Amino acid sequence: MGGNLTTISTDKLSGRPSSRHFFSSGGDYDASVSRDKKKRAFKFTTLRKKLLRTRRHSRNYDYAKHLRDLISTWSIREIHSLADEYDNMVAMKELFVMANLARASGNTIVDDLALLYQNKYCSDVDLVYLGVVYPAHKAILCARCAFFRDLLSHQMNVPKVKVEVCVKTEGIDGSLFSALLKYLYTGDFGLDGPSLSRLKPVLSQLSIEFGAPNSLEHDLKILLETGMFSDAVLTFSTGINNQYSCYSPIALSPHQQHPHHQYHSQMSDPANQVYLPCHKAILAARSPFFRNLITRRTRSETSMHNLDNKIKQCSEYNFHQRKTIILLDESVIPSRFARILLNAVYQDQVDLNNLHNRLLQQTTSSSVSTAPQLHPSFVDDAMELYHIGQFIDFPALAQNCEDIIAELLTVENLLPVLHWSSQPHGSTWIHRQATNYLLEEFIQFVQSSSSSSSSSSSSSLSSSSSSSLSSNSFLSLDKSYLLEAVRSDFLQASELDVLSAVVRWGEHRLIKRIEEQEPNLLSHTAHSVSKKGVKKRDLNDSDLRDILSDVLPHIRVEHLIPSNNEIVVSAIKRGLIHWPSCRENNLSSASCWVKTRHIGAYRRPRLFTPYYDEIKSIVKEQSLKSFDELTHMRVVHTCAVPDALYMLDDHVYTPKLHKQWSFSSSTVDIIAGTIPLPDRTIVEEMKRRESELSNSKSAQRAYSTSLGAFDFRGTSFNFLAGSFDRSEVIKQIRLRVVREFGLPDSTIEILHGPPMVGLHPFQLQPSLFAFTCCFFLFCISLIWS
């Protein structure tokens, strides 16, 4: 799945890269000077890391202190309720993250070679054994088996040949011969364990006659590196009429005809055009694009006459053996990606280091007087390779590039990646990962723009200073992304950080609006806004509220701590936010954070990691001190009954598992004209996958949070609803299902109805018993009162 970037290491805890790619300068500098510079750079880097760790630890300490001050007047019950609230959100976030990571898995080289053998396309040899014809591919057979190498060594020049196979080992019937061919293609016989054990003596004798092959990965690597048994040549042209053509063959010199010779993996003609030997069977197996080219070339009657003019003029080659030329358009598939493309085809690996090392060598080998040209970044190359993978219909290449882009996400390239992935030609999977990165690194993303504009005056907001920010800064973030981040329950930022960032973003947009409304006569003078700037007190608060009208309602003012912060006071004075209802009604601050009797004041808190860690430590401290208040509180949580109570609500969930699947008219209306409807078998597989995920431990924990709890305290009774609605849990599960099947999110409508969540009888009886006990205690409390 992941791209093999040797310069990238991943942090096991955060799942993000812990180091980046670096390149040596390559200049002719003095060695001692270089060592001194490296030492100073290393010292400054180490000092910077220490300061960052200290600052981050200090910020986390401030967050913890603010939360402790807030809950200092809370009861133990309210503190535990907040801890339970966070635990519920952790369970929901797990489903959210898994749904975002879901995607259709691309075929590996083994899967594609299995399909190549099964479908028999682009075969160039017919093996006849016991009167049965087995279409196969000479390059794969010769590379994998010494028996077939000797058998077909004199037939390599023939385009299509039929060969009689004679096996001396006894007991090899047609089915076992077919299993043997499948093993050469995939490394697996496709037989069960007892069958292999029974055939072990026969296979041992067969290995003596046929020879024991190496691993499939090893043989494919040899084919890639040496070009042995190649029957095609990959080359590139800038001609408009030659794009994506599959031409008739190129001739090789006589020394390259021997099947056991170590072929060179690269050839060139007098015009220095690159020719990479390859194998039609491997290309046809991995990409339908190449398969169609090769198929058309094979069926063409005039293939021997369509020779490339450049190849004809090459006197270096003697036409003893012909190979198919696969000519690609340089403007669509650049030749600098040729080696990376073939490496992905043969080994399922994408390594961008070789590409950048060659570019670095070309830069350093150039004359000193010319300025070195900057090479594209890894992310840019990965994006371009992703487009190539999509164009040639090669999912393995596209997914490897997606993994590289996701590993290389930083606050500097976040906005370009978001913009690229949101385009029709972009990757929806990368868009989800970039959005999740924005949620996780929101504070760092905002601080990166703050450090860029730290030199500007605090009392004057200059457009020139804001324009000096890089295009990747937080202030350039599109409103839709900011709105999506502020709406999320999993945004990693305190509400105070969110308010401060939103106000800064709005002020920047307001300055841009003032610039656009400025007369053209003043736009380039000393009196323009871009030159003299705008003071903060001169900004119109009503215009600012208009810009932030969609964002401000999603700021959870109930959770702004400390509430006397100057940012909060200033925002209230400017009319951007208002005091929360709990403060206006003189309610406890706990009523805004946890569900109590004053349910109207409650608003779900964000799952902010410093808050969550602090509340867990507080609960642990209190559990070691005293349980006096807890002994007087009886809370019956429904986490033990995750799937019984919804069965009692027939008007919400009415499962009809015995009814056959049929598309409703509403579903067809939603999807018609956008995507093809999957057939019934795929829908049934999706249903089974949904049932499997619904019965997983993570889903059960999330289901339990949606059912709430019964709270009995003294003579009072209260039902506390769950943190999340059950429909949100089902939605995340179904999003994961449709994404795993490679379908758009809109196809979630196909999985309408309740999920098929299985319960064993011993699970159902305690669930009903717990509900009965709760109802019985409720009746007793009513009678007693």
C-alpha positions in Angstrom: 0.0 0.0 0.0 2.5 2.6 1.0 5.2 4.0 -1.2 8.7 2.9 -0.4 10.3 6.3 0.3 13.5 5.4 2.1 13.9 8.9 3.4 10.5 8.9 5.1 10.0 7.4 8.5 6.6 7.2 10.2 5.9 7.9 13.8 4.2 4.9 15.2 2.2 6.9 17.7 0.9 9.7 15.5 0.9 7.9 12.2 2.6 10.9 10.6 6.1 11.2 9.1 8.8 12.0 11.7 11.5 13.0 9.2 11.7 14.5 5.8 13.8 14.2 2.7 17.0 16.1 2.5 19.5 16.5 -0.3 23.2 17.3 -0.2 24.3 20.5 -1.8 26.8 18.8 -4.1 28.9 22.0 -4.5 32.7 22.3 -4.5 32.9 23.8 -1.1 35.7 23.4 1.5 35.2 20.3 3.6 35.9 22.0 6.9 33.5 24.9 6.1 30.8 22.4 5.3 31.3 20.5 8.5 31.1 23.7 10.5 27.9 24.7 8.8 26.4 21.3 9.4 27.4 21.5 13.1 25.8 25.0 13.5 22.7 23.8 11.6 22.4 20.8 13.8 22.8 22.9 16.9 20.1 25.3 15.8 17.8 22.5 14.8 18.3 20.8 18.2 17.6 24.1 20.0 14.5 24.7 17.9 13.2 21.2 18.7 13.7 21.8 22.4 11.9 25.1 22.3 9.0 23.6 20.3 8.7 20.8 22.9 8.9 23.3 25.8 6.3 25.5 24.2 3.9 22.7 23.4 4.3 21.3 26.9 3.6 24.8 28.3 0.5 25.1 26.1 -0.8 21.8 27.3 -0.2 22.8 30.9 -2.2 26.0 30.3 -5.1 23.9 28.9 -5.0 21.6 31.8 -5.0 24.4 34.3 -8.0 26.1 32.7 -10.0 22.9 32.8 -9.1 22.3 36.5 -10.2 25.8 37.4 -13.4 25.2 35.6 -14.3 21.9 37.3 -13.0 22.9 40.7 -16.6 23.5 41.8 -18.2 20.5 40.1 -19.4 17.5 42.0 -17.8 14.1 41.5 -20.8 12.9 39.6 -20.5 15.8 37.1 -16.8 15.1 36.6 -17.4 11.5 35.9 -20.1 12.4 33.5 -17.7 14.5 31.5 -15.2 11.7 31.5 -17.9 9.4 30.2 -18.8 12.0 27.6 -15.2 12.0 26.3 -15.0 8.2 26.4 -18.1 8.1 24.2 -16.6 10.5 21.7 -13.4 8.5 21.6 -15.5 5.5 20.5 -17.2 7.6 17.8 -13.9 9.1 16.6 -12.6 5.6 16.0 -15.4 4.9 13.6 -14.9 8.3 12.0 -11.2 7.7 11.4 -11.7 4.2 10.1 -14.4 5.5 7.6 -12.0 8.2 6.4 -9.2 5.6 5.9 -11.4 3.2 3.9 -10.9 2.8 0.2 -11.1 0.0 -2.4 -7.9 -2.1 -2.2 -6.0 -2.2 -5.5 -4.8 -5.5 -6.9 -1.3 -6.7 -6.2 1.0 -8.2 -8.8 -0.1 -11.6 -7.6 -3.8 -10.8 -8.1 -3.2 -9.4 -11.6 -1.1 -12.4 -12.7 -3.8 -14.7 -11.4 -6.3 -12.9 -13.5 -3.9 -13.0 -16.5 -3.7 -16.7 -16.2 -7.4 -17.1 -15.7 -8.5 -14.9 -18.5 -5.8 -16.0 -21.0 -5.5 -12.5 -22.6 -2.4 -11.5 -24.7 -1.1 -15.1 -24.6 1.8 -15.9 -27.0 2.1 -19.7 -26.5 -0.3 -22.6 -26.5 0.8 -25.5 -24.3 -0.7 -28.8 -25.3 -0.8 -31.4 -22.6 -2.9 -34.6 -22.8 -4.8 -33.1 -25.7 -5.8 -30.0 -23.8 -4.6 -26.5 -24.8 -3.4 -24.2 -22.1 -2.7 -20.6 -23.3 0.2 -19.0 -21.5 3.0 -16.5 -21.8 6.5 -17.4 -22.7 8.2 -14.6 -20.7 6.7 -15.7 -17.4 7.2 -19.4 -18.0 10.9 -19.0 -19.1 11.6 -16.7 -16.1 10.0 -19.0 -13.6 10.8 -22.5 -14.7 14.0 -24.1 -16.2 11.9 -26.8 -17.9 9.9 -24.3 -19.9 13.0 -22.2 -20.5 14.7 -25.1 -22.3 11.4 -26.0 -24.1 10.7 -22.5 -25.4 14.2 -21.1 -25.9 14.1 -21.7 -29.7 10.5 -20.3 -30.0 11.1 -16.9 -28.6 11.1 -15.2 -32.0 7.8 -16.7 -33.1 4.8 -14.4 -32.2 2.4 -17.3 -31.5 3.4 -20.9 -31.2 1.8 -24.2 -30.1 4.1 -26.5 -28.2 3.5 -30.1 -27.1 4.5 -30.7 -23.4 5.7 -34.1 -22.4 6.1 -34.7 -18.6 8.1 -37.7 -17.5 6.8 -37.6 -13.9 3.9 -39.9 -13.4 0.6 -38.9 -11.8 0.4 -35.4 -13.5 -3.1 -35.1 -14.8 -4.7 -32.1 -16.4 -5.9 -30.5 -13.2 -2.5 -30.8 -11.5 -0.8 -29.4 -14.7 -3.1 -26.4 -14.5 -2.3 -26.0 -10.8 1.4 -26.1 -11.7 0.9 -23.3 -14.3 -1.0 -21.3 -11.7 1.9 -21.7 -9.3 4.3 -20.3 -11.8 2.1 -17.2 -12.2 1.1 -16.6 -8.6 3.4 -18.7 -6.4 0.3 -20.6 -5.1 -1.1 -23.9 -6.3 -4.6 -23.0 -5.3 -5.1 -26.3 -3.6 -6.1 -26.9 0.0 -3.8 -28.4 2.7 -5.0 -32.0 2.5 -4.6 -32.1 -1.3 -1.1 -30.7 -1.1 -0.1 -33.2 1.6 -1.5 -36.0 -0.6 0.4 -34.8 -3.7 3.7 -34.1 -1.8 5.6 -37.1 -3.3 4.5 -36.3 -6.8 5.5 -32.6 -6.4 8.9 -33.6 -5.0 9.5 -35.8 -8.1 8.2 -33.0 -10.3 10.6 -30.4 -8.8 13.5 -32.6 -9.9 12.3 -32.5 -13.5 11.0 -28.9 -13.7 13.4 -27.4 -11.2 12.5 -25.5 -8.0 11.7 -21.8 -8.9 12.7 -18.8 -6.9 10.1 -16.6 -5.3 7.8 -14.7 -7.6 9.1 -11.4 -6.3 12.7 -12.4 -7.0 12.0 -13.5 -10.6 10.0 -10.4 -11.4 12.8 -8.3 -10.1 15.3 -10.1 -12.3 13.0 -9.5 -15.3 12.8 -5.8 -14.5 16.5 -5.3 -13.9 17.9 -7.4 -16.7 15.2 -7.2 -19.4 15.6 -10.9 -20.0 13.0 -12.5 -22.3 11.6 -9.1 -23.0 9.2 -8.9 -26.0 8.4 -5.1 -25.9 10.2 -1.8 -25.6 8.7 1.2 -23.8 9.7 4.6 -25.4 8.4 8.1 -25.5 7.7 10.6 -28.3 6.5 14.2 -28.4 4.8 13.7 -31.8 1.1 14.4 -31.8 0.2 11.6 -34.2 2.3 9.0 -32.4 0.7 9.3 -28.9 -0.3 6.1 -27.2 0.6 4.0 -30.2 1.8 0.4 -30.2 4.2 0.1 -33.1 5.8 -2.9 -34.8 9.0 -4.1 -33.5 12.4 -2.9 -32.8 15.4 -5.0 -33.7 18.0 -6.0 -31.1 21.6 -6.8 -31.6 22.5 -10.5 -31.9 24.2 -10.6 -28.4 20.8 -9.8 -26.8 19.0 -12.7 -28.4 20.4 -15.4 -26.1 17.8 -16.2 -23.5 20.3 -16.6 -20.7 22.1 -13.3 -21.4 21.9 -10.6 -18.8 20.1 -7.9 -20.9 20.7 -4.3 -20.3 17.7 -2.6 -18.7 18.1 0.5 -20.9 19.0 1.1 -24.5 19.4 4.2 -26.5 19.6 5.1 -30.2 21.9 7.8 -31.7 19.3 10.4 -30.9 19.7 9.5 -27.2 16.0 8.4 -27.0 15.4 6.1 -24.1 14.1 2.5 -24.8 13.2 0.4 -21.8 12.8 -3.4 -22.4 9.7 -4.8 -20.8 7.2 -7.7 -21.1 3.8 -7.6 -22.8 2.4 -10.2 -20.4 3.3 -8.1 -17.3 2.1 -4.9 -18.8 -1.2 -6.4 -20.0 -1.8 -8.0 -16.5 -1.3 -4.7 -14.6 -3.0 -2.1 -16.8 -6.1 -2.3 -19.2 -4.5 0.6 -21.0 -1.5 -1.4 -22.0 -3.6 -4.4 -22.6 -5.7 -2.7 -25.2 -2.6 -1.3 -26.9 -1.0 -4.8 -27.1 -4.2 -6.4 -28.2 -4.7 -4.0 -31.0 -1.1 -4.5 -32.1 -1.5 -8.3 -32.0 -4.6 -8.2 -34.1 -3.3 -5.7 -36.6 -2.6 -7.1 -40.1 -0.2 -4.3 -41.0 1.9 -4.3 -37.9 5.2 -5.2 -39.7 5.0 -2.1 -41.9 4.5 0.5 -39.2 8.1 1.0 -38.1 9.2 4.1 -36.4 11.4 6.3 -38.7 14.0 6.9 -36.1 14.4 3.2 -35.5 14.8 2.5 -39.2 17.7 4.9 -39.4 19.5 3.3 -36.5 22.4 1.4 -38.1 23.5 0.2 -34.6 20.8 -2.5 -34.6 20.7 -5.6 -36.8 17.1 -6.8 -37.3 17.4 -10.4 -36.1 14.8 -10.2 -33.4 11.8 -7.9 -33.4 10.1 -6.4 -30.4 6.9 -4.4 -30.0 7.4 -0.7 -29.4 5.0 0.9 -27.0 5.2 4.6 -27.9 3.8 7.0 -25.3 3.3 10.7 -25.5 5.9 12.6 -23.5 3.5 15.4 -22.8 1.1 13.1 -21.0 3.4 10.5 -19.5 6.8 12.1 -19.0 9.8 9.8 -19.7 11.4 10.8 -16.4 8.7 8.6 -14.7 9.4 5.6 -16.9 11.6 3.7 -14.4 9.2 4.5 -11.6 6.3 3.2 -13.7 8.0 0.0 -14.5 9.1 -0.5 -10.9 5.5 -0.2 -9.8 4.4 -2.6 -12.5 6.8 -5.3 -11.6 7.3 -4.8 -7.9 4.3 -2.8 -6.5 6.7 -0.1 -5.3 6.9 3.6 -5.9 10.3 5.0 -5.1 10.8 8.7 -5.9 14.3 8.9 -4.5 16.0 7.6 -7.7 14.2 10.2 -9.7 15.3 13.1 -7.5 18.8 11.7 -7.2 19.1 11.8 -11.0 17.8 15.3 -11.1 20.3 16.3 -8.4 23.1 14.8 -10.4 22.0 16.6 -13.5 21.9 19.9 -11.5 25.4 19.4 -10.0 26.9 18.2 -13.2 25.8 21.4 -15.0 28.2 24.3 -15.4 29.0 26.5 -12.4 28.0 29.7 -14.2 24.4 28.6 -14.7 22.0 28.8 -11.8 20.7 25.4 -10.6 17.1 24.7 -11.4 14.8 23.6 -8.6 13.3 20.1 -9.1 9.7 19.4 -8.2 8.9 18.2 -4.8 8.0 14.7 -3.8 4.4 15.8 -3.4 4.2 17.3 -6.9 5.7 14.2 -8.5 3.4 12.0 -6.5 0.4 14.0 -7.7 1.6 13.7 -11.3 2.2 10.0 -10.9 -1.3 9.6 -9.5 -2.8 11.1 -12.6 -0.7 8.7 -14.7 -2.0 5.8 -12.7 -5.5 7.0 -13.2 -5.0 7.5 -16.9 -3.6 4.0 -17.6 -6.0 2.4 -15.1 -3.4 1.2 -12.7 -4.9 1.4 -9.2 -1.8 0.1 -7.5 0.3 3.0 -8.7 -2.4 5.5 -7.8 -2.8 4.2 -4.3 1.0 4.1 -3.7 1.1 7.8 -4.7 -1.8 8.5 -2.4 0.1 7.0 0.5 3.2 9.1 -0.3 1.2 12.3 -0.4 -0.5 11.4 2.9 2.9 10.8 4.5 4.3 14.0 3.3 1.5 16.3 4.5 2.7 19.4 6.3 1.3 22.7 7.3 3.2 24.2 4.3 1.7 22.0 1.6 -1.7 21.5 3.2 -3.6 24.1 1.2 -2.2 23.0 -2.2 -3.1 19.4 -1.4 -6.6 20.4 -0.3 -7.1 22.4 -3.5 -5.7 19.6 -5.7 -7.7 16.8 -4.0 -11.0 18.8 -4.3 -10.7 19.0 -8.1 -12.5 16.4 -10.3 -9.2 14.9 -11.2 -8.0 14.8 -7.6 -8.2 12.0 -5.0 -11.1 11.9 -2.7 -9.1 9.7 -0.3 -6.4 12.3 -0.1 -9.0 15.0 0.4 -10.3 13.1 3.5 -6.7 12.7 4.8 -5.9 16.3 4.3 -9.1 17.4 6.0 -8.3 15.1 8.9 -4.8 16.6 9.0 -6.4 20.1 9.3 -8.4 18.9 12.2 -5.5 17.3 14.0 -2.9 20.1 13.3 -5.3 23.1 13.5 -3.3 25.0 16.2 0.0 24.4 14.4 -1.6 25.5 11.1 -2.8 28.7 12.6 0.5 29.4 14.4 2.4 29.0 11.1 0.6 32.0 9.7 1.0 33.9 13.0 4.8 33.4 12.9 4.8 34.7 9.3 3.0 37.9 10.2 4.6 38.5 13.6 6.6 41.4 12.3 3.4 43.4 11.5 2.1 45.9 14.1 -0.6 44.8 16.5 -2.5 48.0 16.2 -2.4 48.2 12.4 -3.4 45.5 10.0 -1.6 46.1 6.7 -2.6 44.3 3.6 1.0 44.3 2.4 2.0 42.3 5.5 -0.9 39.9 5.0 0.0 39.5 1.4 3.6 38.7 2.4 2.2 35.6 3.9 2.7 32.5 1.9 -0.2 31.2 -0.1 -0.3 28.2 2.2 -1.1 30.1 5.4 -4.2 29.8 7.4 -5.4 33.2 6.3 -5.7 31.9 2.8 -7.8 29.0 3.8 -11.1 28.7 1.9 -14.2 29.3 3.9 -15.7 25.9 3.3 -12.6 24.2 4.9 -12.8 26.5 7.9 -16.5 25.9 8.3 -15.9 22.1 8.1 -13.2 22.3 10.7 -15.2 24.5 13.2 -18.2 22.1 12.8 -16.2 19.0 13.7 -16.4 17.5 17.2 -12.9 16.2 16.8 -11.1 19.5 16.1 -7.8 19.6 18.1 -8.1 23.0 19.5 -9.6 24.7 22.5 -12.6 26.9 21.9 -10.6 30.0 22.7 -8.1 29.0 20.0 -10.9 28.5 17.5 -12.5 31.9 18.3 -9.1 33.7 18.0 -8.4 32.0 14.7 -11.8 32.7 13.2 -11.6 36.4 14.2 -8.2 36.7 12.6 -9.4 35.0 9.4 -12.4 37.2 9.2 -10.4 40.4 9.7 -8.0 39.3 6.9 -11.0 38.7 4.6 -12.4 42.1 5.5 -9.2 43.9 4.6 -9.3 42.1 1.2 -12.8 43.3 0.7 -11.7 46.9 1.5 -8.9 46.6 -1.1 -11.3 45.3 -3.8 -13.7 48.2 -3.1 -10.9 50.8 -3.2 -11.0 53.1 -6.3 -8.4 52.3 -9.0 -6.9 55.8 -8.7 -5.6 55.1 -5.2 -4.7 51.4 -5.6 -1.1 52.0 -6.5 -0.4 55.2 -4.5 1.0 55.8 -1.1 -2.5 56.4 0.2 -3.8 53.0 -0.8 -4.8 50.4 1.8 -2.1 48.0 0.7 0.5 50.7 1.5 -0.7 52.4 4.7 -2.7 49.5 6.1 -5.9 49.5 8.2 -6.1 50.0 11.9 -8.0 47.4 13.9 -10.4 50.0 15.4 -11.3 51.2 11.9 -12.7 47.8 10.9 -16.5 47.7 10.6 -17.8 45.1 13.1 -21.1 44.7 11.1 -19.1 43.8 8.0 -17.0 41.4 10.0 -20.1 39.7 11.4 -21.4 39.4 7.8 -18.3 37.7 6.7 -18.4 35.3 9.7 -22.1 34.8 9.7 -21.8 31.1 8.7 -18.9 30.3 11.0 -19.7 32.1 14.3 -22.8 29.9 15.1 -20.6 26.8 15.2 -18.2 28.3 17.9 -19.2 26.7 21.2 -19.2 29.8 23.4 -20.4 27.6 26.3 -16.9 26.1 26.4 -14.8 29.2 26.2 -12.4 29.0 29.1 -11.3 31.2 30.8 -14.4 33.2 30.1 -12.7 36.4 31.2 -10.0 36.2 28.5 -9.5 39.4 26.6 -10.3 37.6 23.3 -13.7 36.5 24.6 -14.4 40.0 26.1 -13.4 41.7 22.9 -15.5 39.4 20.7 -18.6 40.0 22.9 -18.1 43.8 22.8 -17.9 43.6 19.0 -21.1 41.6 18.9 -19.5 38.6 17.4 -20.7 36.2 20.1 -22.9 36.4 23.2 -22.7 35.1 26.7 -23.9 31.5 27.0 -27.3 30.7 28.3 -26.0 29.0 31.4 -24.3 32.2 32.5 -27.3 34.4 31.7 -29.6 32.0 33.7 -27.1 31.6 36.6 -26.7 27.9 36.0 -23.7 25.8 36.8 -21.0 25.6 34.2 -21.4 21.8 34.3 -24.8 22.1 32.7 -23.1 23.3 29.5 -20.6 20.5 29.4 -22.6 17.4 30.5 -26.2 16.4 30.2 -28.1 17.3 33.4 -31.7 18.3 34.1 -31.0 21.6 32.3 -30.7 19.9 29.0 -31.3 23.1 27.1 -27.9 24.6 28.2 -25.9 21.5 27.1 -23.7 21.6 24.1 -21.4 18.7 23.2 -17.8 19.5 23.9 -15.0 18.9 21.4 -12.7 15.9 21.9 -9.7 18.0 22.6 -6.8 15.8 23.7 -5.4 18.0 26.5 -8.8 18.2 28.1 -9.4 14.5 27.7 -6.1 13.6 29.3 -6.6 16.0 32.1 -10.1 14.8 33.0 -8.9 11.2 33.0 -6.1 12.1 35.4 -8.6 14.0 37.6 -10.9 11.0 37.7 -8.0 8.7 38.6 -7.0 11.0 41.4 -10.5 11.2 42.8 -11.0 7.5 42.6 -8.0 7.0 44.8 -9.2 9.6 47.4 -12.8 9.0 48.2 -15.9 7.2 47.0 -18.3 8.8 49.4 -20.4 10.6 46.9 -20.3 7.7 44.4 -21.8 5.3 47.0 -24.9 7.4 47.1 -25.3 7.5 43.3 -26.8 4.7 41.3 -26.2 5.0 37.6 -27.3 2.1 35.4 -25.4 2.5 32.1 -26.8 0.8 29.0 -23.4 0.0 27.6 -24.1 -3.7 28.3 -27.2 -3.6 26.1 -25.9 -2.3 22.8 -28.4 -3.9 20.4 -31.5 -4.8 22.3 -33.4 -1.6 23.0 -33.6 -0.4 19.3 -35.5 -3.6 18.6 -38.4 -2.3 20.8 -38.8 0.8 18.6 -40.5 -0.6 15.6 -41.4 2.8 14.0 -37.7 3.7 13.8 -36.1 0.4 12.8 -38.1 -2.4 11.1 -35.6 -4.9 9.7 -36.9 -7.2 7.0 -34.1 -9.5 6.4 -36.2 -12.2 4.8 -37.3 -9.8 2.0 -35.2 -9.8 -1.2 -33.3 -6.7 -2.2 -35.1 -4.3 -4.5 -34.2 -0.7 -5.4 -36.7 1.9 -4.3 -37.7 4.7 -6.6 -36.3 7.3 -4.3 -32.9 5.7 -4.3 -32.9 5.5 -8.1 -33.9 9.1 -8.4 -31.0 10.2 -6.2 -28.3 8.2 -8.0 -29.7 8.2 -11.6 -27.5 10.1 -14.0 -24.5 10.1 -11.7 -23.2 6.6 -11.1 -24.3 3.1 -12.3 -26.2 1.1 -9.8 -24.3 -1.9 -8.4 -25.9 -5.3 -9.1 -27.6 -7.4 -6.5 -24.6 -9.5 -5.7 -22.5 -6.5 -4.8 -25.3 -5.1 -2.7 -25.5 -8.3 -0.8 -21.8 -8.3 -0.2 -22.1 -4.7 1.0 -24.8 -5.8 3.4 -22.7 -8.6 4.7 -19.8 -6.3 5.2 -22.0 -3.8 7.1 -23.2 -6.6 9.3 -19.6 -7.6 10.0 -18.6 -4.1 10.9 -21.7 -3.5 13.0 -20.8 -6.5 15.2 -17.2 -5.3 15.7 -16.0 -4.1 19.1 -15.6 -0.5 18.1 -19.1 -0.4 16.6 -20.6 -1.9 19.8 -18.9 0.7 21.9 -20.2 3.4 19.7 -23.7 1.9 19.7 -23.6 1.9 23.5 -22.9 5.6 23.6 -26.0 6.3 21.5 -28.4 4.7 24.1 -27.6 6.9 27.1 -28.0 6.0 30.8 -30.5 5.9 33.6 -29.6 8.0 36.6 -31.2 7.3 39.9 -30.2 9.6 42.7 -32.1 9.6 45.9 -35.8 9.7 45.0 -35.3 11.4 41.6 -35.0 9.7 38.2 -33.4 11.1 35.1 -32.6 9.6 31.7 -29.5 10.9 30.1 -29.5 10.6 26.3 -26.5 9.3 24.5 -23.7 11.5 23.2 -24.4 10.6 19.6 -27.5 9.6 17.8 -27.6 6.1 16.6 -28.0 7.2 13.0 -24.5 8.9 13.2 -22.9 5.5 14.1 -24.7 3.8 11.3 -23.7 6.5 8.8 -20.0 6.1 9.6 -20.2 2.3 9.2 -22.0 2.6 5.9 -19.6 5.2 4.7 -16.8 2.8 5.4 -18.6 0.1 3.5 -19.2 2.0 0.3 -15.7 3.4 0.3 -14.2 -0.1 0.7 -16.2 -1.1 -2.4 -14.9 1.9 -4.3 -18.2 3.6 -4.6 -19.0 7.3 -4.0 -20.4 8.4 -0.7 -23.8 9.1 -2.3 -24.4 5.3 -2.7 -24.9 5.1 1.1 -28.6 5.4 0.2 -28.4 1.8 -1.1 -27.8 0.5 2.4 -31.1 1.8 3.7 -32.7 0.1 6.7 -31.2 -1.0 10.0 -27.9 -2.8 10.0 -27.9 -6.6 10.5 -26.5 -6.7 14.0 -26.4 -10.1 15.4 -27.1 -11.0 19.0 -26.8 -14.3 20.6 -29.5 -15.5 23.0 -27.2 -15.1 26.0 -26.6 -11.5 25.0 -30.3 -10.7 24.5 -31.6 -12.0 27.8 -29.3 -9.9 30.0 -30.1 -6.9 27.9 -33.9 -7.3 28.4 -33.3 -8.1 32.0 -31.3 -4.8 32.5 -34.1 -2.8 30.8 -36.7 -4.5 33.0 -34.8 -3.7 36.1 -34.5 -0.1 35.1 -38.2 0.1 34.5 -39.0 -1.6 37.8 -36.8 0.8 39.8 -38.4 3.7 38.0 -41.8 2.5 39.1 -40.6 2.0 42.7 -39.2 5.5 42.7 -42.6 6.9 41.6 -44.5 4.9 44.2 -42.1 5.9 46.9 -42.3 9.6 46.0 
